[in-house]
Amino acid sequence: MRFIPLLAILMAVLAACSSSPSNNINFRFVVTTLVDANNEPITFARPEGLAIDKDGNLFVAEAIGGIRRVSPEGVVSTIIQDDEVALPSKLAFDSEGNLYITESGRNRIIRVDQSGRITVVAGTGEMGLDDGDAEQAQFFLPLGIAVDESGTIYVADSGNNRIRWVSPQGEVGTLVDSEGAESGFIGISGITLASSDILYVADADGKRIHAITPEGAVSTFAGNGEIGFSNGPALEARFNGPSDIAIDSQGNFYIADLGNHSIRIITPDGHVNTAAGNGESGYGDGEGADAQFMYPQAVAIDANDTIYVADSGNNVIRVMRRVSDE
């Protein structure tokens, strides 16, 4: 991704931090590694995107592979071969069960229907910035993607620093560009839609989470824009390359904080905490700060509020389950 070359600098800054920030949440998370039907860890080729369908199947986009599916029973299958897609990034389902993929390597949006047929939804395949008819529209490094109930697709067009939309009628437009965002978008990545139709955007290079209304009004939801690893009130907290975002049924937001090798949580009362990870790169299952990740790229949450993390540096999917302190 565009912000990956900065990680060496970012991690050097974070090396001065002696410990992970404290939490004020009354629950904990236990982290394990996703296994197959034989109870063996499933390995992937740099997992970048995740999505879960209505039947609980987990779909994984491999940056140097294709699209794979893991059933609730741990059966792994390939949905799209690596020669059929170029640098797939994030994933999203619509209400009818169609899977949408940002194909970053070809600067376009593709769809896989339930029969497995692949269709180009928008983008010519050429790098650029053009709205209008979806077949003629151009994108530049599309990353995050979300689909609303009407079938409108929202895309984090990272290279153009814009949030674009694709209508069900096949028109492409711009919801917000970098000049319309508070402090400007710098390196937008993952996005998600809340039930209120507010779009939340992980701005990796900007170290912030933005909120966007359906009318295109932008505000900072979390992060003060400075590199760091600190919890507290949302607008005072610090991130280091937030790459993706997801919301559970209780209104908690989970952030894949890539440069901090951690999963952060924003609670409904507006506080940022660390759900798992300790700021150090590594691999280890365990509880909370005892668990370690290496460049977590994506998060997805199932109907039971189980959290799945694309642990890109370790080439596995991690599973986070909540344990109450009460």
N, C-alpha and C positions, 0 to 999 in steps of 0.2 A: 504494500500500500504506500501512499505517498509519504506517510509519516514514519514508516519503518526506519529509513536511514537516520532519523534523529534519535533513535533509541539509545545509541551509545552515549550521546551527550546527556540525554535525560537520565539515564541510569547512573551516570557519574555524579549528577547533582543529587540523586536520591541516596547515593552511597553514604552521604553524611548523616542520614537518618539512622538512629541506633535501634529503633523499635517501631512496631506498627502502632497506629493510633488507637486510642481506647474507644470502646463502644458504650452506648447507653440503651441498647435494646434488650428486651427480656426473653429472647430466644436465641438459639444457637443453630449452627448448620454442620451436619456431618457430610464430608466429601468422600465419594468413592469413584472408581473408574468403571465406565460402562463396559459390560462384558457380553459375550455372545451366548448362544444356547448351550455351549459347553463350558460356560463359566470362565472363559478366557478373555482377557482384555482385547477389545477391537481396536485395531490401528488404522489410521487414515493418512492420506497424503496431504498434510497441512490443511486441516479443517478450518474453513473461514466463515461459513454460514450455517444456520440451523433453522428448522421449522418443524412443527408438529401438526399432523393432520387430525381430523375429528376422531379417528380410530386409535389414536395414540402412537402411530408410527412416527419415528424420528427421521427426518431427512437431513442429510449432511452434504454441504458443498465443499469439495476438496479443491483447493486453489491449483494444485498440480495434478488433479485427477478429474473425476466426473461428479455425478450426484449419486449418493448411496442412501439406501433406506434400511433402518433397523426396526424390526417389529417389536412390540412389547415383550415377546418371548425371546428376543435376542437373535432372531434370524436376519442375516444381512444379505441384501441384494443390491444390484446396480441398476439404477434407473436411467442414467445417461452415461455413456462411455466417455473416457477422457478425450477421444478424438472427435466428439460431437459438440463439445463446448470448450471455450477458451477463457481460462481464469474466471470461473464462476465465483461470485462473492456472496451476497446475502440472498435469503429466500423468504417467501411469504405465500400463504394460501389465500384464495378468495373464498367466499361463502359456498361456492359450488364444488370446492375441492380441487380446483386447478392450482398448480404450483407455478409461481413466478420466480424468475431468476435474473439477477443482474449479471450479465455476461461482460465483465470488465475488459477482458481481452479483445472483445469485438465492439465495445461501446454500444451495446444494445440490450433490450429487455426481451427475454424469451419466456414462453409458457409451455408447460407440460400438462396435457389434460389427463383424465383418469384412464384413458386407453393407452397412454404413453406417447401420444403424438406430440412432436415439438413444433411450435409455431413462433415466428418472430413477431412480437407485439409492437415494438417501436425501435427505431434506430436503423440507419442505413449500413452500419458497420464501420463507418468512417468517423474519426474523431472530429468533433465540432460543437457548435451551439446553434441549433435551429429548432424553433417551435413550428407548429402547424400540423400537417398531415403526418400521422405516425410513421408511415412508410418513408417519408422524406426527412423526418426529424433526425437530429444528431445529438449525441451525448459525448461526454468526455470523462471516462473512468467512473461509470455509475457503480455505486456501492449499496447503500441501504435501500430497502424497499418495503412498502406496506400497501395493503389493499383495504379500502373501506367497504361498507355494506352495499353501496351502490355499484361497486365494481371499479371505481376510480383508483388508479395506481399512483402511488407517490414514490418518487425516486430521489435519493440523495445523489445528485450529479456532482461528484466530488471535484473533478477537474475544473468544472465551471463554477464551483462554489454556489450552487443553486439547488433549491428544491423544485423539482419538476413534477408535473402530473400528466397522466395519460387517461383520457376519458374512455368510457365504454364504447363511444362512437368513433374512436380512433383518432382523436385530436391530442396534440401535445402542447402544454403551456408551462409557464413558470409561475409558481406560487410565491416564492421569495428568492431574491438574489442576495449576494453578500452585502450590498449596500443597504438592503432593507432589514438586515439583522443587527441587533445591538452588538456593537464592537466588530461586526462583520463575521461571516463564516470563514474559517481558515482551512480546515480539513475535515469536512463532514463525512461521517461514516454510517453507522447503523441508525435506523429510525424505527419508531413504533407508534401506533395509533391507540389512544385511550378511548374508552366508551363515550367520552364527552366530545369526540372528534378532534381533540387537541393532538397535534402531531409533536412527538418528542424526538429531538435530534441529538445524537452524540457527536460533538465537535471535537475530534481527536486532537488536532493541532491547536485548537483554541482552548483546550482543557475545560470545556464547559458542556452543560446539557442545556439545550434551548427548547422552548415551548412555542408552538406556532398555532394560532387560531385558524379556523377554516377561512377567515378573511385575509390571512397572511400577516397578522400582527405577531411580532416576535418579541420574546422576553427571555432573559436568562433564568432557567429553572434551578440550576445548581452549578457550583464552581465559581471561583473568583478569577479564573483566567491565568493563574500562576502555576507553574510546575510544582508538584508536591504530593504528599500523602498525609492528609489531615482530615479528620472528621469534624462534625459540629453542625451548626446551622448551614443549610444548603448553600447559601450564597457566599459563605466564608470557607467552605471546604475546598480542598485541592485534589486535583486528579492529574494523571500523567498518561495522556493518550486514550481517553475513553472511546472504545471502538464500537460498542453495541449497547442496546438497552431493551429491556422487556418489563412487563408489568404483571404482577400476580393478582389473584382474585380479591385480595385485601387492600389493593391500592399501593403496594410497595413496588418501587422501581429498582431493578437490578442492573448494574452497570459493569460491563467487562472493561476493567481499568487496565488496559494492556501493558503500559509501561510500569505500573506498580505490581503486575503479576497477581492481581487480586480481583475479587468480585465485591463491589460496593453496593450498599443498599440505601435508598432514600425512602424514609418512612413517611406515612401520610401527614405527620406533624411537621414535616419540612427539615428533618435532620439526616445528615449523611453518616453512615456507619460502615464498618468493614464486615461483610458477611463471611468471607473466607479468604485466606491468603495473608501473608505478612510483609509483602513488599519485596521479598527476595525471590529470584527466579529459581525454580527447581521442580521436582516432581515428588509428591507424597500425598497420600490420602490421610484423612484424619478430621479432627474437629476444628472449625474456625481457623485461627491463626496457625494451627499446627499443619494445616494443609498447604501445599505449594502448587503453583501453576507456572507455566512459562508462556508468556504472551497470549493470554486468553483473548480470542477474537470475537466470539459471539455468545449470546445467551438466548435460551428459549425456555418457556415454562408450559408444562402440561396442565390438564384439567384438575390434577390433584395438587397443584402448586409445587411439583417437583421441578427443580431447576437443572437445565442441561447447559454445559459450558464447552465450547469448542476450544480446547487447550492446544492451540496451534503449534507451539514450540515442542510439545511432547507428543504430538500426533495421536491424541486420544480425545475422547469425550468424557468429561467429568460429570458426576451426578451429585447434586446437593439436595439434602433433605433436612427439613426444619425439625428441631427438637426444642420443646418448650422448657424454660427454666422454672415454670410454675408447677 
